[in-house]
Amino acid sequence: MKIIFKILTIALLTVIGYLVYTTHSKMLALTGVIGLFAGIFYMQSFILVLNDKIKSYKRQVEKIDISDSENSSKVEVLEQKIEVLEKALKNALENNNN
C-alpha cells in the first residue's frame, strides 16, 4: 500500500514537473504541489482512521477469545463435577443394595 502511494506521488510530481517545464507557469507548479500535499494529508488521515478501526476490531476479537476460553474451562470444570457426582451416586447405590 505504501509503495503504491510512493509511486503515485512520484508520478504526480513528474506530471507537474512536465507541465511546468512545458508551460513555464509558476502558478501551475504551485497549484500542483499544493494539491499533491493536500491529497497526501487527506489519505494520511484516512489511513489513521482505518488503523484505529483495525485496532479496536483486534481488541474485540481478543475479548471474544478470552471469554470463549473462560467458558470452555467452566464447562470442563462442570463436566468433572458431574463425573464425580455420578461416581458417588453409583457408590451410594451399590452400598445401599448391599
Z-matrix of the N, CA and C atoms (Angstrom, degrees):
N
C 1 1.450
C 2 1.523 1 110.24
N 3 1.332 2 116.29 1 -43.73
C 4 1.459 3 119.84 2 179.99
C 5 1.525 4 111.02 3 -66.00
N 6 1.331 5 115.95 4 -34.78
C 7 1.460 6 120.19 5 -179.75
C 8 1.527 7 110.11 6 -65.18
N 9 1.325 8 116.46 7 -39.99
C 10 1.462 9 120.58 8 179.14
C 11 1.526 10 110.37 9 -61.87
N 12 1.336 11 116.71 10 -43.25
C 13 1.466 12 120.15 11 178.96
C 14 1.529 13 110.95 12 -63.84
N 15 1.333 14 116.56 13 -39.10
C 16 1.461 15 119.10 14 178.96
C 17 1.525 16 111.07 15 -65.81
N 18 1.321 17 116.11 16 -42.18
C 19 1.464 18 120.16 17 179.41
C 20 1.526 19 110.33 18 -64.14
N 21 1.335 20 116.79 19 -44.31
C 22 1.467 21 120.02 20 178.42
C 23 1.525 22 111.41 21 -62.78
N 24 1.324 23 116.98 22 -39.71
C 25 1.463 24 120.49 23 178.71
C 26 1.522 25 110.68 24 -62.90
N 27 1.320 26 116.86 25 -45.61
C 28 1.463 27 120.71 26 179.26
C 29 1.531 28 110.43 27 -63.31
N 30 1.346 29 115.81 28 -41.62
C 31 1.464 30 119.44 29 179.63
C 32 1.534 31 110.95 30 -63.56
N 33 1.321 32 116.84 31 -44.02
C 34 1.466 33 119.63 32 179.32
C 35 1.525 34 111.79 33 -64.96
N 36 1.322 35 117.00 34 -40.85
C 37 1.466 36 119.60 35 177.37
C 38 1.533 37 110.83 36 -64.03
N 39 1.324 38 116.85 37 -36.48
C 40 1.457 39 120.69 38 177.56
C 41 1.524 40 110.58 39 -64.79
N 42 1.332 41 116.50 40 -45.20
C 43 1.470 42 120.31 41 179.03
C 44 1.527 43 110.09 42 -62.76
N 45 1.326 44 116.36 43 -44.34
C 46 1.476 45 119.97 44 179.13
C 47 1.530 46 110.12 45 -61.55
N 48 1.316 47 115.69 46 -44.63
C 49 1.463 48 119.69 47 178.74
C 50 1.518 49 112.29 48 -60.99
N 51 1.329 50 116.19 49 -42.40
C 52 1.462 51 120.01 50 179.11
C 53 1.527 52 110.95 51 -63.87
N 54 1.353 53 115.88 52 -44.89
C 55 1.468 54 118.73 53 179.93
C 56 1.519 55 111.67 54 -63.39
N 57 1.319 56 116.84 55 -39.94
C 58 1.467 57 120.82 56 179.21
C 59 1.527 58 109.65 57 -66.24
N 60 1.337 59 116.74 58 -40.84
C 61 1.461 60 120.73 59 -179.59
C 62 1.531 61 111.30 60 -64.21
N 63 1.338 62 115.50 61 -41.33
C 64 1.469 63 118.33 62 -177.04
C 65 1.523 64 112.69 63 -78.36
N 66 1.342 65 118.18 64 -33.31
C 67 1.470 66 119.78 65 -176.31
C 68 1.524 67 112.75 66 -99.28
N 69 1.305 68 117.93 67 -15.48
C 70 1.470 69 123.50 68 -177.49
C 71 1.535 70 111.30 69 55.48
N 72 1.329 71 116.03 70 39.07
C 73 1.455 72 121.26 71 -177.87
C 74 1.530 73 109.52 72 -107.69
N 75 1.311 74 116.07 73 117.19
C 76 1.466 75 120.48 74 177.92
C 77 1.524 76 110.48 75 -72.55
N 78 1.315 77 117.08 76 -32.07
C 79 1.469 78 120.77 77 -179.76
C 80 1.529 79 110.49 78 -66.20
N 81 1.320 80 116.66 79 -38.37
C 82 1.462 81 120.96 80 177.32
C 83 1.527 82 110.13 81 -63.72
N 84 1.313 83 116.10 82 -41.73
C 85 1.465 84 119.73 83 178.90
C 86 1.512 85 110.95 84 -63.08
N 87 1.311 86 116.44 85 -45.35
C 88 1.458 87 120.94 86 -179.70
C 89 1.526 88 110.94 87 -63.15
N 90 1.325 89 116.38 88 -45.31
C 91 1.476 90 120.50 89 178.97
C 92 1.523 91 111.05 90 -61.90
N 93 1.324 92 116.43 91 -42.83
C 94 1.468 93 119.93 92 -179.86
C 95 1.512 94 112.75 93 -64.08
N 96 1.323 95 116.61 94 -44.38
C 97 1.473 96 120.27 95 -179.18
C 98 1.525 97 110.63 96 -67.13
N 99 1.332 98 117.08 97 -41.50
C 100 1.468 99 120.02 98 177.94
C 101 1.528 100 110.46 99 -63.08
N 102 1.323 101 116.17 100 -42.88
C 103 1.472 102 119.74 101 177.36
C 104 1.509 103 112.24 102 -62.57
N 105 1.317 104 116.17 103 -39.48
C 106 1.464 105 120.78 104 178.87
C 107 1.526 106 110.82 105 -62.60
N 108 1.326 107 116.27 106 -48.16
C 109 1.460 108 119.03 107 179.69
C 110 1.528 109 112.49 108 -67.03
N 111 1.322 110 116.82 109 -35.37
C 112 1.470 111 119.48 110 176.43
C 113 1.523 112 110.22 111 -62.65
N 114 1.323 113 116.83 112 -41.83
C 115 1.468 114 120.37 113 176.99
C 116 1.513 115 112.52 114 -63.57
N 117 1.327 116 115.57 115 -40.49
C 118 1.470 117 119.41 116 179.57
C 119 1.530 118 110.24 117 -64.25
N 120 1.325 119 117.29 118 -45.33
C 121 1.467 120 120.00 119 179.76
C 122 1.525 121 111.73 120 -65.14
N 123 1.325 122 116.49 121 -38.10
C 124 1.469 123 120.05 122 178.37
C 125 1.527 124 110.21 123 -63.75
N 126 1.306 125 117.37 124 -46.41
C 127 1.459 126 120.39 125 -179.89
C 128 1.526 127 111.06 126 -66.30
N 129 1.320 128 117.14 127 -35.55
C 130 1.462 129 120.21 128 178.75
C 131 1.524 130 110.68 129 -63.30
N 132 1.335 131 117.26 130 -42.67
C 133 1.464 132 119.57 131 178.31
C 134 1.525 133 110.64 132 -65.85
N 135 1.314 134 117.08 133 -37.20
C 136 1.461 135 121.38 134 177.59
C 137 1.523 136 110.55 135 -63.34
N 138 1.326 137 116.57 136 -41.73
C 139 1.464 138 121.32 137 179.78
C 140 1.530 139 110.38 138 -66.91
N 141 1.321 140 117.98 139 -39.06
C 142 1.462 141 120.38 140 178.30
C 143 1.527 142 111.49 141 -62.65
N 144 1.332 143 116.98 142 -40.59
C 145 1.465 144 120.72 143 178.10
C 146 1.530 145 109.85 144 -64.10
N 147 1.321 146 117.21 145 -42.42
C 148 1.462 147 120.40 146 178.63
C 149 1.528 148 111.20 147 -63.76
N 150 1.318 149 117.45 148 -40.03
C 151 1.468 150 120.32 149 178.41
C 152 1.527 151 111.12 150 -63.36
N 153 1.324 152 118.05 151 -39.18
C 154 1.469 153 120.99 152 177.03
C 155 1.526 154 110.60 153 -63.34
N 156 1.321 155 116.68 154 -41.89
C 157 1.468 156 120.00 155 178.82
C 158 1.518 157 111.08 156 -64.72
N 159 1.313 158 117.22 157 -39.38
C 160 1.459 159 121.01 158 179.10
C 161 1.525 160 110.57 159 -64.93
N 162 1.326 161 117.31 160 -42.16
C 163 1.466 162 120.92 161 179.08
C 164 1.528 163 111.09 162 -62.98
N 165 1.340 164 117.01 163 -42.25
C 166 1.465 165 119.32 164 179.99
C 167 1.523 166 110.18 165 -67.24
N 168 1.325 167 117.83 166 -36.71
C 169 1.463 168 120.71 167 177.66
C 170 1.529 169 110.59 168 -64.72
N 171 1.331 170 116.96 169 -41.13
C 172 1.463 171 120.32 170 177.84
C 173 1.524 172 111.07 171 -62.29
N 174 1.340 173 116.79 172 -40.52
C 175 1.467 174 120.04 173 177.85
C 176 1.528 175 110.99 174 -62.78
N 177 1.335 176 116.92 175 -41.53
C 178 1.467 177 120.36 176 178.97
C 179 1.523 178 110.75 177 -62.92
N 180 1.327 179 116.69 178 -41.83
C 181 1.464 180 120.60 179 179.27
C 182 1.524 181 110.32 180 -64.17
N 183 1.324 182 117.50 181 -40.85
C 184 1.463 183 120.77 182 178.29
C 185 1.523 184 111.08 183 -63.37
N 186 1.336 185 116.96 184 -41.16
C 187 1.465 186 120.15 185 178.44
C 188 1.518 187 110.69 186 -63.28
N 189 1.320 188 116.88 187 -41.44
C 190 1.456 189 120.75 188 179.14
C 191 1.522 190 110.27 189 -63.99
N 192 1.346 191 117.40 190 -42.32
C 193 1.462 192 121.10 191 178.69
C 194 1.525 193 110.89 192 -62.30
N 195 1.330 194 116.55 193 -41.66
C 196 1.467 195 120.29 194 180.00
C 197 1.525 196 110.33 195 -64.54
N 198 1.327 197 117.22 196 -44.66
C 199 1.463 198 119.37 197 -179.55
C 200 1.526 199 111.02 198 -66.82
N 201 1.341 200 117.63 199 -35.31
C 202 1.461 201 120.40 200 176.92
C 203 1.520 202 111.17 201 -64.27
N 204 1.337 203 116.88 202 -42.10
C 205 1.459 204 119.51 203 179.79
C 206 1.530 205 110.88 204 -68.02
N 207 1.343 206 116.90 205 -36.09
C 208 1.462 207 119.75 206 176.69
C 209 1.525 208 110.32 207 -65.13
N 210 1.324 209 116.91 208 -42.80
C 211 1.461 210 120.51 209 179.57
C 212 1.522 211 111.24 210 -64.18
N 213 1.329 212 117.16 211 -40.99
C 214 1.459 213 119.20 212 -179.80
C 215 1.525 214 110.95 213 -67.07
N 216 1.330 215 117.74 214 -36.55
C 217 1.468 216 119.20 215 177.75
C 218 1.524 217 110.91 216 -68.64
N 219 1.335 218 117.36 217 -35.69
C 220 1.466 219 120.49 218 176.24
C 221 1.522 220 110.59 219 -64.42
N 222 1.320 221 116.65 220 -40.44
C 223 1.468 222 120.64 221 178.34
C 224 1.526 223 110.17 222 -63.52
N 225 1.332 224 117.31 223 -42.67
C 226 1.462 225 120.31 224 178.71
C 227 1.526 226 111.42 225 -60.96
N 228 1.324 227 116.99 226 -42.57
C 229 1.467 228 121.14 227 179.20
C 230 1.525 229 109.88 228 -62.93
N 231 1.326 230 116.89 229 -43.80
C 232 1.465 231 119.93 230 179.38
C 233 1.528 232 111.24 231 -64.70
N 234 1.326 233 118.16 232 -38.63
C 235 1.462 234 120.49 233 177.77
C 236 1.518 235 111.34 234 -63.35
N 237 1.332 236 116.39 235 -39.82
C 238 1.467 237 120.18 236 177.88
C 239 1.525 238 110.84 237 -65.26
N 240 1.321 239 116.85 238 -39.75
C 241 1.468 240 120.03 239 178.21
C 242 1.521 241 110.48 240 -64.85
N 243 1.320 242 117.41 241 -39.52
C 244 1.471 243 120.94 242 178.54
C 245 1.525 244 110.21 243 -63.10
N 246 1.340 245 116.75 244 -42.23
C 247 1.464 246 119.98 245 178.47
C 248 1.528 247 111.14 246 -61.15
N 249 1.329 248 115.90 247 -43.26
C 250 1.465 249 120.05 248 179.70
C 251 1.530 250 110.00 249 -63.32
N 252 1.327 251 117.00 250 -43.05
C 253 1.464 252 120.38 251 179.58
C 254 1.529 253 111.74 252 -65.90
N 255 1.335 254 117.19 253 -38.32
C 256 1.470 255 119.96 254 177.69
C 257 1.523 256 111.03 255 -63.33
N 258 1.341 257 116.39 256 -42.27
C 259 1.463 258 119.73 257 178.34
C 260 1.524 259 110.72 258 -64.43
N 261 1.314 260 115.99 259 -41.50
C 262 1.468 261 119.40 260 179.39
C 263 1.515 262 110.56 261 -64.81
N 264 1.331 263 117.55 262 -38.45
C 265 1.469 264 120.94 263 178.15
C 266 1.518 265 111.16 264 -65.47
N 267 1.336 266 116.46 265 -43.18
C 268 1.464 267 120.09 266 178.05
C 269 1.527 268 110.54 267 -60.61
N 270 1.346 269 115.59 268 -44.97
C 271 1.463 270 119.32 269 179.71
C 272 1.516 271 111.33 270 -63.30
N 273 1.327 272 116.81 271 -39.34
C 274 1.471 273 120.18 272 -179.49
C 275 1.515 274 109.78 273 -67.14
N 276 1.339 275 117.87 274 -40.37
C 277 1.478 276 120.98 275 178.99
C 278 1.512 277 111.52 276 -66.53
N 279 1.338 278 117.09 277 -39.64
C 280 1.463 279 120.39 278 178.94
C 281 1.532 280 110.12 279 -66.44
N 282 1.331 281 117.06 280 -41.18
C 283 1.457 282 120.15 281 179.95
C 284 1.528 283 110.32 282 -68.66
N 285 1.309 284 117.68 283 -32.97
C 286 1.454 285 122.52 284 179.40
C 287 1.534 286 111.27 285 -70.49
N 288 1.334 287 116.80 286 -35.51
C 289 1.474 288 121.41 287 -179.08
C 290 1.511 289 109.96 288 -74.63
N 291 1.303 290 119.79 289 -27.39
C 292 1.465 291 122.86 290 -178.61
C 293 1.472 292 108.99 291 -84.71
